[in-house]
Amino acid sequence: MPTPTARDIRKAPVVRDIRSVGLVIKRDSQAARLLALELAAFLRGRRLTVLAEPPEAAALDAQPCEKAELAARADLIISLGGDGTLLSIARFTDARETPILGINMGGLGFLTQATSGRARATVEQVLGGEFAIDRRIALCATLGADGGPAPSPAITPLRALNDIVISKRQPGRMLEMEVLADGQRFCTYRADGLIIATPTGSTAYALSAGGPIIFPTLGVVILAPICPHTLTNRPVVLPDTCTLAISARSDEYDAIISIDGQEGMALEPGDQVVIRKDAHAIALVKSSYSYFEIWRDKLKWG
């Protein structure tokens, strides 16, 4: 693990003492479950409180709690699985900016950078304070009436680490999406959908839509249309200070919004999706590998 720099420490969330650790385990992964059993026993031996989701808590001798409660109570979160497992807990961390240590149990793993073989050694280093923090920007989406700035009070803001996607429920259909940036008309897309991605999400869905790979610490967002009708509608990069307001229309209305490919809801006629940078970053425990090494390895650049 790298030695924290002054810049890392200045930006790191305040974690004075790690007393409770949350374990988030990839479902249906025997390898992740076995490693979780080993880590839970190790953590209990350090007199730390272990938290886990109800399906796994009994086997781990951990306190059961759902993801939102786990994120609120844990001083450190350990994600055992792939990027999807980490994304499933990341959006629940909020003002506390609880550090997340991602342990890769196989697969691509842009976010889960620690290896399963070094899991215990890495956890020991983190508990000893030998770690740096990567603060990644998150996006926040709220729903309001088209033409009105006020979000619906019934809708909880949706938070994403990778991306927010507006698309059609039925394949082969087309959406018309009008986008305002800071209140100014930006573009009207006719496409299968639109991806709004963070730099972290630039190597996810946005990449398959022709978007650029962005250095993870840059303060930008990507707008990448999915199969646009107008071929000059290319992916664009905007500053993350922009507030985007998106209204989607179609003849047979069945538009949906999805968050990190995991959480979604239907959009009603007249809904406007307002997307801005979230007030709080998502804190990832930084690996000893540089971003360039990770890109070369994961993208097979040689």
N, C-alpha and C positions, 0 to 999 in steps of 0.2 A: 504494500500500500504506500502511496506517496506521502511525504511529509507535508502537512498543511502549510500553505504560504500565508503571508499577511492578508492577501486579497481573499483567500478562501475563508480565513477566520473572520474577516470583517463581514462577509456575506453569509456565514454559516448561521443556521438557526441556533437558538440558545438551548442547549441540552446540558444542564449542569451535572446531572446524575442519572444514569440509566438504571432504573429500578424495575421496569416492566418491559417485556419484549413480546411483540405480537408475531405469530407465525402464520403466514398465508400460504397455503399448499395447493399446488395444481391438482385439480380433481382428476381422479382415475389414473394417477401416476404412483405406482408402487415405489419407484425409486425416490420420489419426493417425500412420500410418507415415511419411508425408512430413515431418510436423512433427518426429517423432522423429529422422529423419535429420539435419534442420537442427540440432536441439538437441544431438544426439550430437557433431556436428562442432564446435559451439560449446564444449561442455564439454571435449572433448579439447584444443581450443585453449587452454583455461585450465589444462591439465595435470591434469585431474581424471580419475579412473578411472570409466569408464562400465560399468554392469552392466545386463543385460537377460536376459529369458527365452530359452532355447535357440532357439525358432523365429525370433526376431528378431535375436539377437545378432550373427550373421555379417554381416548387411546393415548393421548399425549399427557394426561394428568394435568391439563391446563384449564384455566378459567374460560368458560364458554362465553362468547360475545359475537354479535354480528359485525360486519366490516366497519360500519360507521362508529360503533362503540369502540371497537379495537383501535381504530385510528385515533380516537379521542383520548384513549387511556394509555396507549403504548408510548414509551420513550424512544423505542427503536422498533422498526418493522423489518422482518426478514421474509422476503418473498422467495419461495422455492418452486421453480417452474420455468416458464418462458416469459417473454415480454407481456403476453396476455394476462398472466397471473399478476405481474407487477401493476399493469394498468388497472386491474380490477380493484386494487386497494388505493392506488395513487390519488384518484379523484376524491377520496374521502378525507385526505389530509387537508387541513385548512390553515388557520392562522398559526398553529403550533409548528407547521412545517416539519413534521416528524420525519427524521431521516429514514430512508428505505434502502436496505441492502438487498440487491437482487442477486440470487444465486441461480445460475443457469443449469437447468437439468437436461440440456440438449436442445438442438434446434438453432435458429438464427441468433436470437438474443442480442439485440443492440443495446437493450437497457439492463439486462441481467448479465453483468460483466464478470462477477466472481464465479469461479468454477466449483462444481460440487466436490471435487477432490480436495480443495483447499477451504472448504466451507468453515470447518471448526477453527482453523488457524485465522481465517479472515474475521470471524466473529470475535475471537479473542483480541485481535488488534483493535477492532472497533470499540469493544468494551473497555479497552485500555486507553481510549482516546486517540489512537493512532489512525486517524482517517481525515480525509478532506471531503467537502461537500460540493456537489454539482447542483446549482440552483437552476432548474429548468422552468421556463415560463409555461403557464397553463392558460387555456382559454375559458371564458365564461359566456354561456349563452342564456339569454332570457327571451321570453315570448311576450309580444305585445300586439296590439291591433295595428294593422297596416295604416301608416299615416299618423300614428300616435306614439309618443315617446314612452308612455307608461307601460311597464310589464304587467302581465296578469298577476294579481296577488295570489292566485291559486297555484301558480307554477313555481317550483323551486328552481333556482338557477342551476344550469347543467354545466359541469366542469370537465375539461378534457386536457390530457397531457399530450396526446398525439394529434387528434383531429376531430372536427365537427363536420359531418357530411349531411347535405340535404339531397335527397334523391327520390326517385319514384318507387313505389311499392311493387309495381308491375314492370318487368323488363320489356324493352322495346318501345316504351312510351317516352315522351319528351316533356321536360319542364321548361317553363320560361321564368327566369329568376332576375329580378331587378335588384341591383346592388348599389347602395349608397355608402360612400366612405366619408366619415365626418360630416354627414349631412349633404354632401355633394353627389350628384349623379355620377357613378363610376362606369358601370357596364350593365347591359342586359344580356344574359346568357340564355341561349336555347340549347339545352344539353340533357343528357341523362341524369346529371346531378352536378353538384359543386362541392369540392373538398376545401375546407379552410383548415390549414395545418400549421402547427408550430414548427420550429427548427427540429425539435425532437421527432416530430411526425413526418419530417421530410423524407425519411428512409422507409416510411410505411406506405399507406394507400396512395399518397400524393406522388410517390416515386413511380408507381405503375401508371399514373395518369400523365406522365411526362414531366413532372415537376422536378426542380433542381434539388440537389443535396445541399443542405444548409449547415454550416458549422453550428453546433448545438447551443452555444452561448450568445449568438447574435440576437438582437432585439427586433425580429421581423416575424411576419406571418405570410403564408403562401395561399394564394387562391388558385386552385387547379380545377378547371372544368372537366367533367367526365364525358368523353365522346361528344364534343361540341358540334352543333350543326354548322357553325361558321368556323372554318379552319383557321382564321386569324385570331380566334379566341385562344390565346396561349396562356400557360401558367404565368402568374405575376407575383412579385414579392413586394409587400408593403411594410412600412414601419409598424411595430406592434403598438404604437400609440393611437392608431386608427380605430375608430368605432365603426363597425360594419353593420348595416341594416339591410336585411335580405328578405324580399317578398317573393314567394314562389307561387306560380299559377299554372294550371293545366285545365284541359277540357273536362277530363274525368278526374276529379281531385283525389289523389291518393298519395300525396307527398309525405315523406317521413324525415325526421331528423335523428341521426344516430351519433352517439358519443363514444369515441375510441372503439367503434365497432362492437360495443357490448351493451350499451343502454340506449333505448330509443323510444320515440313516441310519434304518433301521427300529428300532422299539421292540419289545422282546420282552415277553410277559406277565410281570408282576411288576416291570418296570422303573419306577423313580421318577426323574424329571428334577428335579435341584436347580439352581436358578438364583439367582445372586447377582451383585452388581456386581463386575466384574473389578478386580484390584488395581492395574492399570495403565490409564491413559487412552490414547486414540488422539489423536495430535497432528496437527491440520490447520493448514496455513498459512492465516492469516486474510486474507480479502479486504478491500478498502476499503469494501465495501457493508455496510450494517447488516442485521440479520436482518429488520427490517420491510420494507426495500427488496426483499430476496430474496423474502419471502412475497408482496408485492404483485406482483412481476414474474412469479414462477413460478406463482402461483395465479390470476393474471389478476384481481386485486382492483381494478384501475383506478388 
